[in-house]
Amino acid sequence: MTDFRMLSDADHSWLEVTPGDCKDIGLSREDFTPYSYEGVSRWFLDEDQDVPTFNAAFKARHGRGIAVEFVNVAGQRSPIRLMPSLRAQRGRSQTHKGELIWG
């Protein structure tokens, strides 16, 4: 059984979730670091800091950790890196790891 997808490029991985998935386990964008990104209807949580936060809340709610499918999304640089940070202020830009992120 797979609950979520873990998308990766050559250097990093992100857990793909919906805002509703987070709300269901009591989390909001404020619970995550600027290293997670926001797509149109999905959030992509940073593997190092935010996936453990999500997994702990999921386990507390469902009694087990998440099950993931690993998917390589790009050869060198994932388009996820071009998305706005979950923590970026709307209408302002934020520099993240040398990239310009538009809020």
C-alpha positions in Angstrom: 0.0 0.0 0.0 1.4 3.4 -1.0 0.1 6.6 0.7 2.3 9.2 -1.0 5.0 9.7 -3.7 8.5 10.8 -2.9 9.8 12.8 -5.9 13.5 13.2 -6.4 16.1 14.8 -8.6 19.9 14.2 -8.6 20.3 16.0 -5.3 17.1 16.0 -3.2 13.7 14.6 -2.6 10.3 15.9 -1.7 7.1 14.2 -0.4 4.1 15.1 -2.5 1.0 15.9 -0.4 -2.1 18.0 -0.6 -3.0 20.8 1.8 -6.0 18.5 2.8 -3.6 15.7 3.7 -1.8 18.1 6.1 -5.0 19.5 7.5 -6.2 16.0 8.2 -3.3 15.4 10.5 -3.3 18.8 12.1 -0.5 20.5 10.1 -0.5 23.8 8.1 2.1 25.6 6.0 3.4 27.3 9.2 4.6 23.9 10.4 7.0 23.5 7.5 10.4 25.1 6.6 11.1 27.4 3.6 12.7 24.3 2.0 9.2 22.9 1.0 7.4 24.1 -2.1 3.9 24.9 -3.2 2.4 23.7 -6.5 -1.1 24.5 -7.8 -2.8 21.9 -5.7 0.0 20.0 -4.1 2.8 20.7 -1.6 6.2 19.2 -1.9 7.8 18.6 1.6 11.5 18.7 2.1 13.0 15.3 2.8 15.4 16.4 5.6 13.1 18.4 7.9 9.5 18.4 6.8 8.9 14.8 5.9 9.8 13.7 9.5 7.4 16.3 10.8 4.6 15.1 8.4 5.4 11.4 9.2 5.2 11.9 13.0 1.8 13.7 12.7 0.6 11.0 10.3 1.7 8.3 12.7 0.0 10.0 15.6 -3.3 10.2 13.6 -3.2 6.8 11.8 -1.1 4.6 14.1 1.5 4.0 11.5 4.1 5.8 9.4 3.6 6.7 5.8 4.2 4.3 2.9 5.9 6.0 -0.1 6.6 5.3 -3.7 9.9 6.7 -4.9 9.8 8.5 -8.3 12.8 10.2 -10.0 11.3 13.3 -11.6 14.3 14.8 -13.4 17.8 14.1 -14.5 19.6 17.0 -12.8 17.2 19.7 -11.5 13.6 19.1 -10.6 11.0 21.7 -11.6 9.9 21.5 -8.0 12.8 23.9 -7.2 11.1 26.6 -9.3 7.9 26.6 -7.3 7.2 29.1 -4.6 8.3 28.2 -1.1 5.5 27.2 1.3 6.8 29.9 3.6 7.2 32.7 1.0 5.2 35.8 1.6 2.6 36.4 -1.2 3.5 39.1 -3.6 7.2 39.2 -2.6 10.2 37.2 -3.9 12.4 35.1 -1.7 15.9 33.8 -2.5 16.3 30.1 -1.7 19.5 28.3 -2.3 20.6 30.7 -4.9 17.3 30.6 -6.8 14.6 33.3 -7.0 11.3 32.0 -5.6 8.2 34.1 -6.4 5.5 34.2 -3.7 
